[in-house]
């Protein structure tokens, strides 16, 4: 196989990996605040993207507006879900919240099917489809666009978490909720902010990936690979989520070149098992430690 | 002028277990009051109820005359109560500077730099360790950081839970000197301390808790003479058999 073809495969792997990474980040944001997994992350992404698409289909607005609509819808959805469903269950065990989000994912998928049918819709892309040629290497703008936009978003999140009060408060809550309360941080407000932020990151990932995998009620399944990416990187770690996502995307794309192509969909799980055998805490994970 | 803190008939339950049952105490303006008692006598729980971490089942808590009994913890911090918890609970994955910044969460943005300078002025050792992760500090440094972090909001009441726990004698002396200095700036202190002798030397008055009740109260001179206190906490008054 030529180097050029290899570069092509790796770049498109990084593009898918960026989406996995964004999904992983969304899951980690919610996990760090509320110590629970949000199984509905993918469906929240799907619904927000559909809302944006509906506006696009009705009014033919520019894509930037579609994205903004999806973001606002996602923020609203995240806020409402946290306030109405999660906030009251948080006092009980994390398992209750887990089951609630699992149920929510099924409800959202059915509701989306009822509203928008279970068909696949082509979604407009920010990026053209004329390949960019760099010497022997041909790259698809979609891949580069997804990678660039995702990296930009990740940088924005990094700035939020390290340089703003809200971000610092979120990280403080992740480390020690009681101490965070003693600092005058409203932990409840951090819960809200975490759900809104995770939902918004998901919506942006949705708008980026929808042109590639088509818009459909099933597109939320991408969150499963996001979850695997988060575990790969070491669950709870943001840089880990990015590394895990990229790693998974590239391996998933490379594997069919060397292995039977039918294996592609089991690759994420094989990678997960392999890495967890070598490093049980994930690539950037810390050794397991229980918080009291 | 209302006293800094008035606790009336406070009761706190953990499930069905009574942790605090009918505790009343007062901290006057600028006073140091110590709370003595064995492990599990309800000292920490009393502090947690005051700072809003646990909800009292009964009783009233007044801060500067205002009822804060069921106020959320963040409102109580904003009102001017700082709580340095048992075991310091610094944010281990934050740098020293980030710990202080998060301590200033409720502080107006323009004042944060000034408060940071104040913290470094009180604890110069933290200045040189600004960029170090708090989890890598020694116990004494973590205690200083925990106190400095609580002072970022300029509280008028400081709740200190076992500040000398696990520290070498020299370091705990330094911590106690610092508490005196903080108090000299007008901050009232409610001090929970295992080392009763030292606590009584520092405080003006004290309360002794046993299984959630106040069993003795008075000035430190009086408590020092109290036979129960002498026996239980100062190791005096009763011959003790060598182990």
Interface residues (C-beta under 8 A of the other chain):
Chain A: X165 X168 X169 X171 X172 X175 X176 X178 X179 X180 X181 X182 X183 X184 X185 X186
Chain B: X51 X52 X53 X72 X73 X74 X77 X78 X83 X85 X89 X90 X91 X92 X93 X94 X98 X101 X102 X103 X105 X106 X149 X150 X153
